[in-house]
Amino acid sequence: MKWKITVFVILLLLYPLFLKWVHMTDLRAIPIIVPYCLAALSVIIIFSEIIGAIGALLRKKKS
C-alpha cells in the first residue's frame, strides 16, 4: 500500500510538467488538478491490478 501512495505523490509532483506539456501557462488552470489527480489515481489502480493478475498467473504456473 505504501508504494501506491508514493507513486501517487510522485505523480502529483509531476503536475507542473504536465501543465507545461499541454502548454498551459495560465495560472487559472490550477483547478485542472482534480482531473489530473483522478487520472493519476486510476493509472495506479490499473497498474496494480495488472501486476496482481500477472502475479496470480505466475503463482498458478509454479503450482
Phi and psi restraints in degrees (value plus and minus 20) as a CYANA .aco file:
   2 LYS   PHI     -83.2   -43.2
   2 LYS   PSI     -54.6   -14.6
   3 TRP   PHI     -88.5   -48.5
   3 TRP   PSI     -51.2   -11.2
   4 LYS   PHI     -87.0   -47.0
   4 LYS   PSI     -61.1   -21.1
   5 ILE   PHI     -86.7   -46.7
   5 ILE   PSI     -60.4   -20.4
   6 THR   PHI     -82.3   -42.3
   6 THR   PSI     -65.3   -25.3
   7 VAL   PHI     -84.3   -44.3
   7 VAL   PSI     -59.4   -19.4
   8 PHE   PHI     -82.5   -42.5
   8 PHE   PSI     -63.6   -23.6
   9 VAL   PHI     -85.1   -45.1
   9 VAL   PSI     -60.5   -20.5
  10 ILE   PHI     -83.0   -43.0
  10 ILE   PSI     -63.4   -23.4
  11 LEU   PHI     -83.7   -43.7
  11 LEU   PSI     -55.5   -15.5
  12 LEU   PHI     -87.3   -47.3
  12 LEU   PSI     -55.2   -15.2
  13 LEU   PHI     -89.6   -49.6
  13 LEU   PSI     -40.9    -0.9
  14 LEU   PHI    -103.0   -63.0
  14 LEU   PSI     -18.9    21.1
  15 TYR   PHI     -77.3   -37.3
  15 TYR   PSI     -63.1   -23.1
  16 PRO   PHI     -81.1   -41.1
  16 PRO   PSI     -56.0   -16.0
  17 LEU   PHI     -86.7   -46.7
  17 LEU   PSI     -55.8   -15.8
  18 PHE   PHI     -81.9   -41.9
  18 PHE   PSI     -64.3   -24.3
  19 LEU   PHI     -82.1   -42.1
  19 LEU   PSI     -58.8   -18.8
  20 LYS   PHI     -88.1   -48.1
  20 LYS   PSI     -57.8   -17.8
  21 TRP   PHI     -84.5   -44.5
  21 TRP   PSI     -58.2   -18.2
  22 VAL   PHI    -111.9   -71.9
  22 VAL   PSI      -8.3    31.7
  23 HIS   PHI      40.5    80.5
  23 HIS   PSI      23.7    63.7
  24 MET   PHI    -116.6   -76.6
  24 MET   PSI      90.5   130.5
  25 THR   PHI    -129.7   -89.7
  25 THR   PSI     -29.8    10.2
  26 ASP   PHI    -101.2   -61.2
  26 ASP   PSI     107.9   147.9
  27 LEU   PHI     -91.4   -51.4
  27 LEU   PSI     -30.9     9.1
  28 ARG   PHI     -92.6   -52.6
  28 ARG   PSI     -23.9    16.1
  29 ALA   PHI    -102.1   -62.1
  29 ALA   PSI     -19.1    20.9
  30 ILE   PHI     -76.3   -36.3
  30 ILE   PSI     -55.8   -15.8
  31 PRO   PHI     -82.6   -42.6
  31 PRO   PSI     -29.6    10.4
  32 ILE   PHI     -87.1   -47.1
  32 ILE   PSI     -30.8     9.2
  33 ILE   PHI     -83.4   -43.4
  33 ILE   PSI     -48.5    -8.5
  34 VAL   PHI     -84.7   -44.7
  34 VAL   PSI     -71.6   -31.6
  35 PRO   PHI     -84.6   -44.6
  35 PRO   PSI     -52.7   -12.7
  36 TYR   PHI     -83.7   -43.7
  36 TYR   PSI     -63.2   -23.2
  37 CYS   PHI     -82.7   -42.7
  37 CYS   PSI     -62.9   -22.9
  38 LEU   PHI     -83.7   -43.7
  38 LEU   PSI     -60.1   -20.1
  39 ALA   PHI     -86.0   -46.0
  39 ALA   PSI     -62.7   -22.7
  40 ALA   PHI     -83.1   -43.1
  40 ALA   PSI     -62.3   -22.3
  41 LEU   PHI     -85.2   -45.2
  41 LEU   PSI     -60.0   -20.0
  42 SER   PHI     -87.9   -47.9
  42 SER   PSI     -55.2   -15.2
  43 VAL   PHI     -83.5   -43.5
  43 VAL   PSI     -62.5   -22.5
  44 ILE   PHI     -82.8   -42.8
  44 ILE   PSI     -63.1   -23.1
  45 ILE   PHI     -84.5   -44.5
  45 ILE   PSI     -64.3   -24.3
  46 ILE   PHI     -82.0   -42.0
  46 ILE   PSI     -67.1   -27.1
  47 PHE   PHI     -86.4   -46.4
  47 PHE   PSI     -57.0   -17.0
  48 SER   PHI     -87.7   -47.7
  48 SER   PSI     -55.7   -15.7
  49 GLU   PHI     -88.4   -48.4
  49 GLU   PSI     -59.7   -19.7
  50 ILE   PHI     -83.5   -43.5
  50 ILE   PSI     -64.5   -24.5
  51 ILE   PHI     -83.7   -43.7
  51 ILE   PSI     -59.9   -19.9
  52 GLY   PHI     -83.8   -43.8
  52 GLY   PSI     -60.4   -20.4
  53 ALA   PHI     -86.9   -46.9
  53 ALA   PSI     -61.8   -21.8
  54 ILE   PHI     -84.0   -44.0
  54 ILE   PSI     -61.7   -21.7
  55 GLY   PHI     -81.6   -41.6
  55 GLY   PSI     -60.4   -20.4
  56 ALA   PHI     -85.4   -45.4
  56 ALA   PSI     -60.0   -20.0
  57 LEU   PHI     -84.7   -44.7
  57 LEU   PSI     -61.2   -21.2
  58 LEU   PHI     -87.1   -47.1
  58 LEU   PSI     -58.2   -18.2
  59 ARG   PHI     -85.9   -45.9
  59 ARG   PSI     -56.9   -16.9
  60 LYS   PHI     -88.5   -48.5
  60 LYS   PSI     -56.6   -16.6
  61 LYS   PHI     -88.0   -48.0
  61 LYS   PSI     -55.9   -15.9
  62 LYS   PHI     -88.2   -48.2
  62 LYS   PSI     -49.5    -9.5
